[in-house]
Amino acid sequence: MTDGQYWYGDVRLSDAYIEADRLKSERANHMAWLQGQYVYCAIGSFTECFTSFGKKGKIKIAPYLKEPFALSKSEQESRKEREIAERKERIRKKLTASVKMGSGAHGSNS
């Protein structure tokens, strides 16, 4: 905001600039928090290495996140729906495989 806008401009303009600055600060704070979450997940995925003290076969490194955090409600819902669909597909494949295994030479009654 320039001096001329502040002294001679619309009174509501300063309120808009104040609100814009508040939103900008909120966004920066949120981005810093989000970066901290990613760092926390990254460090947390291999902390087992530090707690097992080098015991062979005991080290389990968890995989890092496969995709970024869902930030919006719609993105969270679509991910949830996709996960449900993937689970259903895995169950369907297991059931299909078990039915195929059961319908072999020992599975038929004829």
N, C-alpha and C positions, 0 to 999 in steps of 0.2 A: 504494500500500500504506500503510495507516494504521500508527500506532505500535502500537496494540493488536494488529493482525494480525502485525506483525513480532515483538513480544516474547512474545505469548501464543498466537499462532495456530500453525497447522501449519508445521513446519519446511520442508516441500516447497513451501509457498506462495511463499517468497522466491525459490526457484529458478525457479518459474513466472514470476514478475514479471521476473526477470533475463533469462530466455529471451524473454519478450514484448518487452522493451526492445531486445534484440539484433535480433529480427526486424523491429521497427519501424524501427530504424536501417538495417538492410539494405534494407528497402523504400524508405526515403527516399533512400538512396544510389543505388539502382537507378533511381528516378524521376528523380533529377537527371542520371544518366548518359543515360537515355532522352531527356530534354529536350535535352541536349547533342547527341545524335544528330540530332534533328529540326532544331536550329539549324544544325548542320553541313551537313545536306542542303539546307536552305533557302539558306544562303550559297553552298554549292557549286553550286547550280543556276544562279546568275548570275555566277559568278566570271569567266566568259569576257568579260563586259563590261569588267572591269578589265584583263585581260591583252591585249585587242586594241587598247587605247589609242584607241578611237573610230574605227577603220577601218570605213568603210561597207561593209555586206555581209558583214563578218567576224564580227559578233556573233551568237552562238548561245546562246540562253538555254534551258537544259534545263528540262523541266517538273518541277514539284514532285511529291512522292509522291502517287499517286492514292488510296492508302489507308494507314492506320497500319501500323506494323511488326507482324508476327505475333509474339506473345509466347509462345504455347504450341506444343508440338510438333504437337498435333492441328490447330491453326490453320495452321501452316506446311504440313502435309501436305495439308490441304484446299485451300489456295491453290495448291500445286503441282499438284494434280489439276485444279483449275479452269483454270490456265494451260495445261496440256497439252490439256485439252478445247477451249479457245479456239484454240490453235494448230492442232489437228486440224480444227476448223471452218473456219478461214481457208484451210487447205490444200485442204479439200474444196470450198470456194467457188471457189478459183482453178482447181482441176481441172475443176469443172463449167463454169466460164466458158470455159476453153480448149477443152473438148469441144464446147460450143455454138458457139464461133467456128469450129471445124474442121468442123462438120457443116452448114455453109452450102452455097452453090451450088458452091463449089470442093471441098468436102470429101466429097461423095458420088460413088460410082463408077457409078451407074446411068444 
